[in-house]
Amino acid sequence: MVINVSRYSDTQQVEIRLDLPQGESFIHGTRSFSSFHGEDRWDVSVLVPWYGDTFYTREDSTLIFENIRPDRMNEIFNAPTYDLIAIVREALPVIKEANRLADLEI
């Protein structure tokens, strides 16, 4: 099975879109707040709209890596598809837990 992957980057953000069989999934990197103080660091989030739809509170994204170095962000950006899918899979239990906690608050 072929999974289409599109990648976009500029000086402030990175976006990777995966067309998974379940639906579109996104890995999004943004320069972290510490970047504005001279350290070049990135935060990486995963957005999985189709997964969030399975929960009452519909949480669909989570921060998966925080304050990573530019070389690590570059590795993620250039990673093969199977590594990108692994990042999305790593986010799913975190999103599930966020929805569980949000449901408890309601």
Secondary structure, DSSP 8 states (H G I E B T S, - for coil): ----EEEEE-SSEEEEEEEETTEEEEEEEEE-GGGGGT---EEEEEE-HHHHTTSSS---EEEEEEEE-HHHHHHHHT--HHHHHHHHHHHHHHHHHHHHHHHHH-
